[in-house]
Structures are given as structure tokens and as C-alpha cells.
Amino acid sequence: MSSHKDHTHLEKIQDGIKDSTVLSDEEKTLTMRHIDEWLLEDRAEGTLYNELINLASGIKPMLAELGLI
């Protein structure tokens, strides 16, 4: 499933970015955007995964009825 499944580490990274004295404001903004994109991708991937599971559970009885599984 998702490579960023556990979002707690991303939240810790976000906190570190906010508190950073090394990064410029622009670098912080860009980095936060990347993390936000990862979080959105993870949510979308999770939704797709759940939809495929639901679809598969609906198709499985039909395949069994046809003798294919």
C-alpha cells in the first residue's frame, strides 16, 4: 500500500521544518508542500485500495459461480 502509511513520522518532519533555523522561509514552504502532496497521495491510494477490495469481493462470488476459482 502506501509508502507513507504511518503519517506520524511526516508530522514530526513537519514540526522539525517549522522549527528549523537552517532553512529559509521559501525552503520551508516548498518542503511543506511536498509533504502535503505525499499525504494527499496516500489518502488517494488508500481510497483506491479500498475500492478495489470492495470490487474484488463483489466479483469473487461471480467467478466462483462460473467455476473460474
Backbone atoms as SQL, in Angstrom:
CREATE TABLE atoms (id INTEGER PRIMARY KEY, chain TEXT, resi INTEGER, resn TEXT, atom TEXT, x REAL, y REAL, z REAL);
INSERT INTO atoms VALUES
  (1, 'A', 1, 'MET', 'N', 0.830, -1.171, 0.000),
  (2, 'A', 1, 'MET', 'CA', 0.000, 0.000, 0.000),
  (3, 'A', 1, 'MET', 'C', 0.874, 1.233, 0.000),
  (4, 'A', 2, 'SER', 'N', 0.684, 2.117, 0.917),
  (5, 'A', 2, 'SER', 'CA', 1.333, 3.417, 0.864),
  (6, 'A', 2, 'SER', 'C', 2.738, 3.396, 1.457),
  (7, 'A', 3, 'SER', 'N', 3.623, 4.145, 0.826),
  (8, 'A', 3, 'SER', 'CA', 4.983, 4.235, 1.350),
  (9, 'A', 3, 'SER', 'C', 5.045, 5.172, 2.544),
  (10, 'A', 4, 'HIS', 'N', 4.033, 6.003, 2.711),
  (11, 'A', 4, 'HIS', 'CA', 3.980, 6.936, 3.839),
  (12, 'A', 4, 'HIS', 'C', 2.781, 6.604, 4.721),
  (13, 'A', 5, 'LYS', 'N', 2.545, 5.314, 4.896),
  (14, 'A', 5, 'LYS', 'CA', 1.351, 4.834, 5.578),
  (15, 'A', 5, 'LYS', 'C', 1.234, 5.399, 6.987),
  (16, 'A', 6, 'ASP', 'N', 2.309, 5.445, 7.719),
  (17, 'A', 6, 'ASP', 'CA', 2.294, 5.972, 9.073),
  (18, 'A', 6, 'ASP', 'C', 2.631, 7.455, 9.011),
  (19, 'A', 7, 'HIS', 'N', 1.637, 8.290, 9.177),
  (20, 'A', 7, 'HIS', 'CA', 1.832, 9.728, 8.998),
  (21, 'A', 7, 'HIS', 'C', 2.483, 10.412, 10.195),
  (22, 'A', 8, 'THR', 'N', 2.690, 9.698, 11.298),
  (23, 'A', 8, 'THR', 'CA', 3.279, 10.337, 12.459),
  (24, 'A', 8, 'THR', 'C', 4.708, 10.802, 12.165),
  (25, 'A', 9, 'HIS', 'N', 5.436, 10.032, 11.370),
  (26, 'A', 9, 'HIS', 'CA', 6.803, 10.467, 11.049),
  (27, 'A', 9, 'HIS', 'C', 6.781, 11.719, 10.165),
  (28, 'A', 10, 'LEU', 'N', 5.786, 11.837, 9.304),
  (29, 'A', 10, 'LEU', 'CA', 5.678, 13.044, 8.487),
  (30, 'A', 10, 'LEU', 'C', 5.326, 14.254, 9.343),
  (31, 'A', 11, 'GLU', 'N', 4.501, 14.048, 10.350),
  (32, 'A', 11, 'GLU', 'CA', 4.156, 15.138, 11.263),
  (33, 'A', 11, 'GLU', 'C', 5.390, 15.602, 12.040),
  (34, 'A', 12, 'LYS', 'N', 6.234, 14.660, 12.447),
  (35, 'A', 12, 'LYS', 'CA', 7.469, 15.013, 13.146),
  (36, 'A', 12, 'LYS', 'C', 8.397, 15.812, 12.229),
  (37, 'A', 13, 'ILE', 'N', 8.457, 15.402, 10.967),
  (38, 'A', 13, 'ILE', 'CA', 9.285, 16.126, 9.996),
  (39, 'A', 13, 'ILE', 'C', 8.743, 17.535, 9.810),
  (40, 'A', 14, 'GLN', 'N', 7.428, 17.669, 9.716),
  (41, 'A', 14, 'GLN', 'CA', 6.819, 18.996, 9.564),
  (42, 'A', 14, 'GLN', 'C', 7.176, 19.888, 10.752),
  (43, 'A', 15, 'ASP', 'N', 7.115, 19.340, 11.957),
  (44, 'A', 15, 'ASP', 'CA', 7.478, 20.112, 13.143),
  (45, 'A', 15, 'ASP', 'C', 8.936, 20.546, 13.075),
  (46, 'A', 16, 'GLY', 'N', 9.799, 19.629, 12.634),
  (47, 'A', 16, 'GLY', 'CA', 11.220, 19.961, 12.504),
  (48, 'A', 16, 'GLY', 'C', 11.459, 21.055, 11.477),
  (49, 'A', 17, 'ILE', 'N', 10.711, 21.007, 10.400),
  (50, 'A', 17, 'ILE', 'CA', 10.854, 22.024, 9.349),
  (51, 'A', 17, 'ILE', 'C', 10.433, 23.382, 9.889),
  (52, 'A', 18, 'LYS', 'N', 9.298, 23.410, 10.582),
  (53, 'A', 18, 'LYS', 'CA', 8.796, 24.671, 11.140),
  (54, 'A', 18, 'LYS', 'C', 9.800, 25.285, 12.106),
  (55, 'A', 19, 'ASP', 'N', 10.461, 24.441, 12.894),
  (56, 'A', 19, 'ASP', 'CA', 11.392, 24.911, 13.921),
  (57, 'A', 19, 'ASP', 'C', 12.810, 25.136, 13.395),
  (58, 'A', 20, 'SER', 'N', 13.052, 24.800, 12.142),
  (59, 'A', 20, 'SER', 'CA', 14.402, 24.879, 11.581),
  (60, 'A', 20, 'SER', 'C', 14.907, 26.319, 11.511),
  (61, 'A', 21, 'THR', 'N', 16.169, 26.458, 11.877),
  (62, 'A', 21, 'THR', 'CA', 16.834, 27.757, 11.736),
  (63, 'A', 21, 'THR', 'C', 17.763, 27.748, 10.529),
  (64, 'A', 22, 'VAL', 'N', 17.914, 26.591, 9.906),
  (65, 'A', 22, 'VAL', 'CA', 18.811, 26.422, 8.769),
  (66, 'A', 22, 'VAL', 'C', 18.093, 26.717, 7.451),
  (67, 'A', 23, 'LEU', 'N', 16.810, 26.340, 7.365),
  (68, 'A', 23, 'LEU', 'CA', 16.057, 26.503, 6.121),
  (69, 'A', 23, 'LEU', 'C', 15.496, 27.926, 6.010),
  (70, 'A', 24, 'SER', 'N', 15.479, 28.425, 4.788),
  (71, 'A', 24, 'SER', 'CA', 14.844, 29.718, 4.534),
  (72, 'A', 24, 'SER', 'C', 13.326, 29.518, 4.543),
  (73, 'A', 25, 'ASP', 'N', 12.592, 30.614, 4.600),
  (74, 'A', 25, 'ASP', 'CA', 11.133, 30.520, 4.567),
  (75, 'A', 25, 'ASP', 'C', 10.657, 29.866, 3.278),
  (76, 'A', 26, 'GLU', 'N', 11.305, 30.176, 2.174),
  (77, 'A', 26, 'GLU', 'CA', 10.937, 29.580, 0.889),
  (78, 'A', 26, 'GLU', 'C', 11.173, 28.070, 0.903),
  (79, 'A', 27, 'GLU', 'N', 12.313, 27.652, 1.443),
  (80, 'A', 27, 'GLU', 'CA', 12.618, 26.216, 1.531),
  (81, 'A', 27, 'GLU', 'C', 11.613, 25.499, 2.433),
  (82, 'A', 28, 'LYS', 'N', 11.242, 26.154, 3.532),
  (83, 'A', 28, 'LYS', 'CA', 10.244, 25.562, 4.424),
  (84, 'A', 28, 'LYS', 'C', 8.912, 25.385, 3.699),
  (85, 'A', 29, 'THR', 'N', 8.507, 26.412, 2.968),
  (86, 'A', 29, 'THR', 'CA', 7.238, 26.362, 2.235),
  (87, 'A', 29, 'THR', 'C', 7.247, 25.249, 1.201),
  (88, 'A', 30, 'LEU', 'N', 8.323, 25.160, 0.424),
  (89, 'A', 30, 'LEU', 'CA', 8.418, 24.123, -0.604),
  (90, 'A', 30, 'LEU', 'C', 8.410, 22.724, 0.007),
  (91, 'A', 31, 'THR', 'N', 9.131, 22.563, 1.086),
  (92, 'A', 31, 'THR', 'CA', 9.201, 21.259, 1.744),
  (93, 'A', 31, 'THR', 'C', 7.843, 20.862, 2.313),
  (94, 'A', 32, 'MET', 'N', 7.152, 21.817, 2.918),
  (95, 'A', 32, 'MET', 'CA', 5.828, 21.539, 3.463),
  (96, 'A', 32, 'MET', 'C', 4.854, 21.165, 2.345),
  (97, 'A', 33, 'ARG', 'N', 4.979, 21.798, 1.188),
  (98, 'A', 33, 'ARG', 'CA', 4.128, 21.451, 0.045),
  (99, 'A', 33, 'ARG', 'C', 4.354, 20.011, -0.387),
  (100, 'A', 34, 'HIS', 'N', 5.620, 19.593, -0.411),
  (101, 'A', 34, 'HIS', 'CA', 5.931, 18.207, -0.787),
  (102, 'A', 34, 'HIS', 'C', 5.296, 17.224, 0.199),
  (103, 'A', 35, 'ILE', 'N', 5.402, 17.510, 1.460),
  (104, 'A', 35, 'ILE', 'CA', 4.826, 16.623, 2.471),
  (105, 'A', 35, 'ILE', 'C', 3.305, 16.588, 2.326),
  (106, 'A', 36, 'ASP', 'N', 2.696, 17.739, 2.096),
  (107, 'A', 36, 'ASP', 'CA', 1.243, 17.778, 1.896),
  (108, 'A', 36, 'ASP', 'C', 0.843, 16.950, 0.681),
  (109, 'A', 37, 'GLU', 'N', 1.639, 17.000, -0.379),
  (110, 'A', 37, 'GLU', 'CA', 1.371, 16.190, -1.575),
  (111, 'A', 37, 'GLU', 'C', 1.450, 14.707, -1.239),
  (112, 'A', 38, 'TRP', 'N', 2.453, 14.317, -0.444),
  (113, 'A', 38, 'TRP', 'CA', 2.581, 12.909, -0.044),
  (114, 'A', 38, 'TRP', 'C', 1.343, 12.465, 0.724),
  (115, 'A', 39, 'LEU', 'N', 0.883, 13.320, 1.637),
  (116, 'A', 39, 'LEU', 'CA', -0.294, 12.970, 2.426),
  (117, 'A', 39, 'LEU', 'C', -1.525, 12.812, 1.534),
  (118, 'A', 40, 'LEU', 'N', -1.695, 13.699, 0.568),
  (119, 'A', 40, 'LEU', 'CA', -2.824, 13.592, -0.365),
  (120, 'A', 40, 'LEU', 'C', -2.729, 12.322, -1.209),
  (121, 'A', 41, 'GLU', 'N', -1.525, 12.017, -1.676),
  (122, 'A', 41, 'GLU', 'CA', -1.328, 10.795, -2.466),
  (123, 'A', 41, 'GLU', 'C', -1.660, 9.563, -1.638),
  (124, 'A', 42, 'ASP', 'N', -1.262, 9.570, -0.385),
  (125, 'A', 42, 'ASP', 'CA', -1.537, 8.434, 0.493),
  (126, 'A', 42, 'ASP', 'C', -3.026, 8.249, 0.697),
  (127, 'A', 43, 'ARG', 'N', -3.749, 9.355, 0.886),
  (128, 'A', 43, 'ARG', 'CA', -5.198, 9.255, 1.058),
  (129, 'A', 43, 'ARG', 'C', -5.841, 8.703, -0.206),
  (130, 'A', 44, 'ALA', 'N', -5.409, 9.206, -1.360),
  (131, 'A', 44, 'ALA', 'CA', -5.965, 8.730, -2.635),
  (132, 'A', 44, 'ALA', 'C', -5.645, 7.260, -2.839),
  (133, 'A', 45, 'GLU', 'N', -4.433, 6.874, -2.523),
  (134, 'A', 45, 'GLU', 'CA', -4.033, 5.473, -2.676),
  (135, 'A', 45, 'GLU', 'C', -4.855, 4.579, -1.758),
  (136, 'A', 46, 'GLY', 'N', -5.111, 5.030, -0.552),
  (137, 'A', 46, 'GLY', 'CA', -5.926, 4.265, 0.391),
  (138, 'A', 46, 'GLY', 'C', -7.355, 4.121, -0.098),
  (139, 'A', 47, 'THR', 'N', -7.900, 5.188, -0.672),
  (140, 'A', 47, 'THR', 'CA', -9.256, 5.144, -1.217),
  (141, 'A', 47, 'THR', 'C', -9.329, 4.164, -2.376),
  (142, 'A', 48, 'LEU', 'N', -8.354, 4.234, -3.285),
  (143, 'A', 48, 'LEU', 'CA', -8.315, 3.309, -4.418),
  (144, 'A', 48, 'LEU', 'C', -8.213, 1.870, -3.926),
  (145, 'A', 49, 'TYR', 'N', -7.357, 1.629, -2.971),
  (146, 'A', 49, 'TYR', 'CA', -7.180, 0.293, -2.405),
  (147, 'A', 49, 'TYR', 'C', -8.510, -0.237, -1.867),
  (148, 'A', 50, 'ASN', 'N', -9.209, 0.581, -1.089),
  (149, 'A', 50, 'ASN', 'CA', -10.482, 0.156, -0.512),
  (150, 'A', 50, 'ASN', 'C', -11.524, -0.117, -1.587),
  (151, 'A', 51, 'GLU', 'N', -11.552, 0.707, -2.619),
  (152, 'A', 51, 'GLU', 'CA', -12.500, 0.491, -3.715),
  (153, 'A', 51, 'GLU', 'C', -12.193, -0.815, -4.446),
  (154, 'A', 52, 'LEU', 'N', -10.918, -1.102, -4.662),
  (155, 'A', 52, 'LEU', 'CA', -10.540, -2.352, -5.327),
  (156, 'A', 52, 'LEU', 'C', -10.901, -3.563, -4.476),
  (157, 'A', 53, 'ILE', 'N', -10.737, -3.462, -3.182),
  (158, 'A', 53, 'ILE', 'CA', -11.112, -4.556, -2.276),
  (159, 'A', 53, 'ILE', 'C', -12.617, -4.799, -2.360),
  (160, 'A', 54, 'ASN', 'N', -13.392, -3.714, -2.345),
  (161, 'A', 54, 'ASN', 'CA', -14.849, -3.855, -2.450),
  (162, 'A', 54, 'ASN', 'C', -15.242, -4.472, -3.785),
  (163, 'A', 55, 'LEU', 'N', -14.596, -4.039, -4.839),
  (164, 'A', 55, 'LEU', 'CA', -14.878, -4.572, -6.169),
  (165, 'A', 55, 'LEU', 'C', -14.530, -6.057, -6.228),
  (166, 'A', 56, 'ALA', 'N', -13.369, -6.409, -5.710),
  (167, 'A', 56, 'ALA', 'CA', -12.920, -7.806, -5.733),
  (168, 'A', 56, 'ALA', 'C', -13.872, -8.693, -4.948),
  (169, 'A', 57, 'SER', 'N', -14.364, -8.211, -3.818),
  (170, 'A', 57, 'SER', 'CA', -15.270, -9.043, -3.022),
  (171, 'A', 57, 'SER', 'C', -16.604, -9.236, -3.742),
  (172, 'A', 58, 'GLY', 'N', -16.973, -8.310, -4.621),
  (173, 'A', 58, 'GLY', 'CA', -18.189, -8.462, -5.405),
  (174, 'A', 58, 'GLY', 'C', -18.012, -9.393, -6.591),
  (175, 'A', 59, 'ILE', 'N', -16.825, -9.425, -7.142),
  (176, 'A', 59, 'ILE', 'CA', -16.545, -10.240, -8.322),
  (177, 'A', 59, 'ILE', 'C', -16.258, -11.693, -7.939),
  (178, 'A', 60, 'LYS', 'N', -15.684, -11.905, -6.786),
  (179, 'A', 60, 'LYS', 'CA', -15.280, -13.247, -6.373),
  (180, 'A', 60, 'LYS', 'C', -16.442, -14.245, -6.413),
  (181, 'A', 61, 'PRO', 'N', -17.629, -13.932, -5.889),
  (182, 'A', 61, 'PRO', 'CA', -18.741, -14.895, -5.976),
  (183, 'A', 61, 'PRO', 'C', -19.139, -15.212, -7.421),
  (184, 'A', 62, 'MET', 'N', -19.074, -14.216, -8.290),
  (185, 'A', 62, 'MET', 'CA', -19.401, -14.461, -9.690),
  (186, 'A', 62, 'MET', 'C', -18.398, -15.409, -10.340),
  (187, 'A', 63, 'LEU', 'N', -17.125, -15.187, -10.046),
  (188, 'A', 63, 'LEU', 'CA', -16.083, -16.062, -10.587),
  (189, 'A', 63, 'LEU', 'C', -16.244, -17.491, -10.079),
  (190, 'A', 64, 'ALA', 'N', -16.609, -17.616, -8.807),
  (191, 'A', 64, 'ALA', 'CA', -16.830, -18.946, -8.225),
  (192, 'A', 64, 'ALA', 'C', -18.035, -19.621, -8.891),
  (193, 'A', 65, 'GLU', 'N', -19.074, -18.850, -9.146),
  (194, 'A', 65, 'GLU', 'CA', -20.266, -19.384, -9.801),
  (195, 'A', 65, 'GLU', 'C', -19.952, -19.897, -11.207),
  (196, 'A', 66, 'LEU', 'N', -19.040, -19.213, -11.871),
  (197, 'A', 66, 'LEU', 'CA', -18.636, -19.621, -13.213),
  (198, 'A', 66, 'LEU', 'C', -17.622, -20.763, -13.207),
  (199, 'A', 67, 'GLY', 'N', -17.163, -21.117, -11.994),
  (200, 'A', 67, 'GLY', 'CA', -16.202, -22.203, -11.867),
  (201, 'A', 67, 'GLY', 'C', -14.784, -21.776, -12.186),
  (202, 'A', 68, 'LEU', 'N', -14.544, -20.468, -12.159),
  (203, 'A', 68, 'LEU', 'CA', -13.206, -19.973, -12.502),
  (204, 'A', 68, 'LEU', 'C', -12.276, -19.943, -11.296),
  (205, 'A', 69, 'ILE', 'N', -12.829, -19.989, -10.103),
  (206, 'A', 69, 'ILE', 'CA', -11.979, -20.053, -8.901),
  (207, 'A', 69, 'ILE', 'C', -12.511, -21.101, -7.950);
